[in-house]
């Protein structure tokens, strides 16, 4: 990591991504890598891969947790909050407005612009897989881990599959891969009592997870019911933002809080806006019956993202100590290769399968990848051009 930044600098950096990072959680990791590893050089390729590996272990939205981690590395807890606000605010506002005026947006969801954005996401993810693969899969053992992880990710379609792949890769790396000892790369700016704060965050996380259902039972207030539902979903989601769909559907639709048609319309709109998929919670909050739609949206956003912040803040300092051991670094070498494999699998399913459906799409993808990889076109500009090209097609 380079020098310290103010929370305002972190906020502006992530706000730029919040208005331009299309393509879902896998693409967001590529945007983060391009912005903070390649362009700003806030951290090394290896440090970024280690942060991604940590966030893959934790439940919740991995891309948002990586963003919080980048902000935390830069200026502590205030940086994590600034990163989350900058990255989340644009899409949350768009989805709240969409919920309030659904009839005016429904036709736009089916336009060619959305298809162009999907193709841009394929190009961005492909470049990320290529770049991370060259850096992190440097010998036959790590390439084998990458291939095995990609294969398992494609063949085993289950919520637990991703965490199982990473755990098996860590076990393999501990005993079968030897790396050169290197100093720690992840660090939080020193603060008094940071370990005490991390322990407190873990305690609060567990207390809310197990305590909210009890409070909800004895005090059946509507806002407490909603906060508990969204907090529990944010605490238990593994495998990326798309996994949140069935969990939220089970929490809201059977209770009659939102219709199936409005639920799916909002989820479709979420794919068309930049930023994290978990901002779908803002749309759902604004669509709930009763109360202020803005306050409901804010409540749902805080509830679904709070577990991610608490877990990351709680684990982050201990993670730095753990990975200073050589055995842990060997395990991380395999985990990093496994993460590349998981990204490779995600490049095909769902990114490629959703974005490339005919020869016109593939032709546009070739042009987009060329502009991005060889001409070094900024990702946000590529997204604009692909959107326009999608309309023309």
N, C-alpha and C positions, 0 to 999 in steps of 0.2 A: 504494500500500500504506500502511496505517496503521502503528500502533506494533508493536514487537517482541513476540512471545509466547514463552512457555517451551514446550519440547517436550511437557510434560504437558498444557498447554492445547490444543495441536494434536492430541495423541492423543485427548483426550476429545471434541473437536469431531468428529473422524473416526470415533470409536467410535459416536457417536450415528447417524451415517450408515451405519456398518457393520451396524447392527441394523435399519435402516429403509429403506435404499436398494434397493428392489426394481426389477426391470424391465430389467436388462442395461446394457451400456455407454452406450448413447445416453441412457437415462433417468438414469444416474449424472451425466452432464454437466449435466443439468437440475437434479438435486438439489444439485450443487456450486454452480451459479449461484445458486440460491435461498438457500442457506445462507451462502455466503461473499461474494457480490456484493450481494445484496439485503438480507439480514438482518444479518450481521456487518459488512459493508462493509470487508472486508479488502483489497479491490482493486476497481478500476473495471470497468465492463462491457467497455471496450476492452481493458484489461489481461487480463481473463479470456479474451476472444476470441483475443488474441495467444497466450496460453498454450495454448489448445486447438489453434490453428493449428500451433504448434511440435510438439505431441505427435502431431498427425496426420501430420507428416513422418517421425516416428521409428517404427521397428518396435516391436511390443509392444502391450500393452493400453492404449489411449489414455486411458480413464477413470482407471486406476490411475496412469498417468504424470502426468495432470493433478493428481491428488491429491498425488503426491509433489512436483510443482512448486509447488503451493500451500503445502505444508509447508516446502519449501526457501526460498520467498520470505519465509516468516514467521520462520524461525530456522535457516536453513542446512541442512547435511546431517542433523543430528539431527532437524530438523523433517520432512524427507523420510521418514526412517525411522519417526518417530512417526506420520505420516499413513498410511503403508503398514500399519503394525501395527494401528492403530485401524480402518482400513477393511477389512482382510483377515481379522483374527482371528475375528470372529463366524461368517462363512460357512465359513471353514476348519474350525472346530470342529464346526459342524453337519454338514458333509459327511464328516468323519472318523467322527463318530458314526453317520451314515447308512451308511457303508461297513461299519461293525462290526455293524450290526443291520439289514441291508437288508430282511429279511423283514417287519419291523414297520412299515416306511415305505412299502412298495410300493402299498398301497391308497390312502394319503393323496395320492399324486401325481396320481391321477385325480379328485380331488374338485373341487367347484365353487369352492373357495377359490383354487385356482391360476388359474382363469379370471378371478376377480375381481382378482387381482394383475396379470394381463396388462392388464386394462382400466384399472386405475390407472396403469400405465406409459404407456398411450396418452395419457391425460389429462396426465400430467407432461411427456411429450415434446412434445405439442401446445402446451402453455403455453410451453415453452422456445423452440420454433421461432417462436412468435408474438412473444415478448419480444426475442429476439436479432434477428429480422428487422426489427423497428421500429428497433432501435438501430444496426444494421450495414448495412442495405440502404436507404440514404437517398436515392438518386437512380436515374435510369433505368439508368445503366451497371451499378451494383452489383446492381440488381434483375435485370437481364439475366444477369449472372454467376450469380446465385442460381438462376434458372430453368434456365439451361444446365447448371449443375452437377447440379441435381436430375434433369434429364432424362437426362444421361449416366450418373448413378449407377443409375438405374432400368433403362436399356437395356443397359448394359455390365456384365455380371455376371462380374467377374474380380478376383482378388486385387490386381492392379496398378492397377485402375481408379481407386481413390480417390486414390492418390498422383499419378497422371497428371493427374487433374482439378485437384488443388491446384497442381501445377507449371505447368499451362497457365494457371490463374487468376493465379498470380504473374507469369508472363510478360506476360499481358494488362495487369495492373495497373501494371507497371513503365513501360509505354509509352503506355497509354491512359487512365489514371486519375490525376487530380491531387488531392492532399489538402493540408490545412493542416499545416505542420510542427508536430510536437508532441514534447514531451520523452519519454524512455523511461518505460514504465510497469512493466515487469518488472524486479525487482532482487532480488539475494541479499544478505542481511546481510553487510557487509564482513568478510572473514576473511583472515588472513595466508596468502599462497600459494595462493589459491583457484584461480588459473589453472593453477598447477602441479598441483593436485589434479585439476582437470578433465582435463588432458592425461593424467595417470596413469590416470584412469578409462577414457578412450578406449583407452589402451594395454592395460589389463587386459581390457577387453571383447574386443578383437581377439585377444589372446593366448589367452583361453579359447575363443573361437569356433573358432580354427584349431588350438589346441594340445590341446584335450580329445579330439578323435578320435584323435590320435596316442598320447596316454597310454592311451586305451581299447584301442588296438590292441596295445600292448606290455604293458599290465597289465590283462587282461580281468577286472577285479573287477566284481561285480554293481552295487555302489553307484556306481562310476565310469561304468558303462554307462547307468544311470538318470540320473545328473547330466548327462551329455553329451546325452542325448536331450532332456531337458526344457529345458536351456540353449539348445540349437540351435532348438527350437521357439519359445522366448521371444525369440530373436534375429531370427527370420525371418518372424514373423507380421505382415502388414499387413492392414488392413481391419476390425479389430475382433475381439472375443473369440470370435465364432462361427467364425472361420476356423481357430481352434486345433483344432477337432474332427477334420478329416481328417488333420492333421499328427500329432496324438497317436495317432490310430487306426493310422496306418501305422507308428508307432514301437513300439507295444505289442502289438497283436493278432496280427500275423504271427509274432512271437516267442513267442506263447503265454503272455505275462505276464498277460493278463486276457481273459476271454471277451467275445464281442461283446455278449451280453445284459447282462452287468454293466457294460460300458462305456456302453451306451445308457441303462441305468437311472440311472447316476450323472450322465450329462449331463442327463437329464430333471430330476433332483433339483436340479441346479445352477441351473436356471431358476426354481426355487421358493424359493430362499434369497436374502437380500439380499447386497450386496457384489459384488466383481468376478467375472466368469465364469472368470477364470484360477484361481480357487480350486478348480476342477475337478481341478487337479493334486493337491490334498490328498486328495480321494476316491480318485484313481488310486493315489497312494502308499500309502494305507491298505489298498488292495485287492491290492497286489503280494504275491506269495508270498515267504515267508521274512523273517526279521528282525522288528523291532518295527514295527507299523503306524504308530505315532505318529512314530517316527524316520524311517520311509520317507516319510510325509506331509510332514514338515518339510523333508527333503532335496528333494523334488519342488517344494515351494513356493518355497524359496530359489532353486533352479535356474531355474525358469520366470520369476521376477520379477527376478532379478539383472541380466539384460541391460537391462531398462527403467531400473533405477536407474543403472547405469553410463553408459548413453547420455545420459540426462537430465542427470546431474551433469557429464558431459563437454561437452555442447553448450550448456547453459544460460548460462554466463557469456559465451560468444562470441556467442550469440544476442542478448544485450542490447546488445553493441557494434554488431552488424550492423544491428539495427533502429533505431539512432539516425540512420541515413542516410535522407534524404527519399525516395530511390528505393525503399528497402526498405519504408518506410511506405506508399508507393503500392501496392507489391506486396501488402502485408499487407491493405490495404483490400479488394482483390479476393479474397485468400485467405479473409478473414473472411466475405465474401459467399458464397464457394464452400462454406465450412463450414456455413453456414445451409442452402444447397441440399442438401448431403449429409445434414444432419439431417432436412430435409424429406423426402428420398427414404426415409430410414430410418424416418421416421414411418409411411410407407405399408408399406414392406417392410424388415424383418419385423415391425415393432411392430403396425401396424394389422391386417395380414393374419392375424397370430397371435392378436390379442386381440378383434377384432370380427368375429363370424361369423353373427350374426342380429340381428333387431330388438331383442331384449331386451338384448343386449350394447351396441348403439348407444344405447339409452335410458339405460342405466347410465352410459355414457361422457358423455352430455350433462350428466347430473346431476353427475358427478365433475368435469368441466371447469368447470361453474358454481361448484361449491364451492371449487375450487382457485383459479380465476382471479379471481372476483368477490368471494367471501367470504373469500379468503385463508386457506383451511384449511391447516394444516401438512401437508406431503406424507406424513409417517408416519401421521397420523390418517386421511388419505384412503386409504392402503393398507389400514389396518385395516377401515375401513368398506366398501371394495370387496371385501375378502376375505369379510366377513360377508354382503354382498349376493350375492356369487357362490354362497355356500352356499345361500342362500334361493332363488335362481333355480334 
